[in-house]
Amino acid sequence: MDDLAVALEAARTGAAIVGAAFGTIQTAEFKGVVDPVTAIDHESERAVLAVLEAHRPDDAVLAEEGGGSRDLSGRHWIVDPLDGTVNFLHGIPQVSVAVGLYEDGKPRIGVVIDPIRAEEFVAQHGSGATLNDAPISVSSKALADGVVATGFPYDRRDRGAIYAAIVGTVLEQVRGIRRFGSAALDLAWLACGRLDGYWEFGLGPWDIGAAMVLVQEAGGIVTDHLGTPSTIFDQLFIAGAPALQADLRAVLVKALPEGWPENR
């Protein structure tokens, strides 16, 4: 079984668990004040990791709930077993399961599955990106015509006014802003042209790992605020189609408080 087949099996196994439980779970523990985790997060992660252990026992894993090494030398699977846990708890059908493979820190495979809509977003380095086996690509819209998405990190109760001010600055330059609550799925939607741009502070590597492969293979760009190609450990991700990513980045840079994102 090749790496792409392993990634698909792992993501599908987790997605089946999330999809079957959607609408049935209303309780959670909290890793932070606004950061819930459910039994399904853990069950999905165990199932995904079991597939990886069965087929790639010598590879390292970095997963949202179980953790793992952040040294990406060698082969590393990046796993988000349920992206959009708040949505999941509230019965909002915007959740995903994400599995990515990196080799020596370089993105190789990304799979993001939406278990509610039965949509599989898949990318492999050098082979493009697909949605349910059909090729996809980013949009060609300019910033003024674009719909962009964002999310808010878990320190938003302390810094909500700052994040709101940044949103206000961007809103003046775009057709619309959306906040859906699953970063991996937001980026998958960018990869297929439903969204045109995206930014967010404070994402975990599991949020961005698989989805960054999708965006890049669909022709998009993902950088930090300086325009440097992103790693999965950056503090700020700015993604978009080539027609608008630099313009979105310029708007965000002007809106950033002094010293951000390093001092965030």
Secondary structure, 3 states (H helix, E strand, C coil): CCHHHHHHHHHHHHHHHHHHHCCCCCCCEEEECCEEECHHHHHHHHHHHHHHHHHCCCCEEEECCCECCCCCCCEEEEEEEEECHHHHHHCCCCCEEEEEEEECCEEEEEEEEECCCCEEEEEECCCCEEECCEEECCCCCCHHHCEEEECCCCCHHHHHHHHHHHHHHHHCCCCEEECCCCHHHHHHHHHCCCCCEEEEECCCHHHHHHHHHHHHHCCCEEECCCCCECCCCCCEEEEECCCCHHHHHHHHHHHCCCCCCCCC
